[in-house]
């Protein structure tokens, strides 16, 4: 059965299930209430989202193998050296050569990855009934993505290779600073210039929802004067919301699927979570953590890159680490480090998400709205993973953890819930 057809039934079933269970127990039992919420998901839908999510584990491995294969193809086949020669014919100025190389590299890698990306981002999404996009729209988004990545990556590559040439011993430190700098620029520009390339953002139109959210924001010292809605339904059926921006461009955005498909209690619960990210300064904390991880990554990358180039540089037509044609080597090393580091980055993010969940429960006081939203997220996330799965693969608490947390909160705050909730 298709998820989309079941979706309207879920809230009804949930409304019936939660109070029934509470009555049956005589008192509110968090464990039973959690089970009741989880059981609102039809068996077939659960199998489907489990398969979708577990497939994603394997895709991470496939992506890594593919990235290594592309690097090997570029280096071993001498393509990378040829791209560098093209760039050198174009200009004598080193930074421009690096940028020209990077632009060619990105175009070539995008073309090589197109079949895999189309499978992951288009066919697989359609197979699981998650996508609203035509192939042409999807391709246009890819083209925009390529444009943005050239705009950011070409100068970043030029800066990193400038550092490698000027500071052969300490370039990993400069490289980390450059990567962090570009990340920060991306964060500042993201909501203002990049996100609007893919979706329409406009102030939330529903005055009731808008004023509720802004008052929730004020109550939690979030200096938001505007909340945005965007047409995520152009691409996907998923519900989501996010906090984005940095140093003055911060904003909370709700996707239209969330606004169309969910109840006011759910929207309040989701907003409480997003406000939690804001109030708990997660952007700054993540930036700090990722800067440390970047420094470690660049230190390891320098070590590995020097060894690889000393051994194979000649066969690959590279003139040393300072040769921008060595970019595929660095990219391959970061692909491996990123893969190995996934449980670490997932745990950093998941921990913050759990904090935001608790903050949101305290702020919005909508445990059932929160549980309902968690049930909806089960359309694209495995609801009840094993502990090791949650640790390795989850960048958010699992649905079961989230519902359990909400029901525990509800059990301990039943007395202060207004009547009728
Ligand atoms: Zn979050």
Boltz pocket constraint, residues with backbone or C-beta under 6 A from the ligand:
constraints:
  - pocket:
      binder: B
      contacts: [[A, 273], [A, 274], [A, 277], [A, 353], [A, 356]]
      max_distance: 6.0
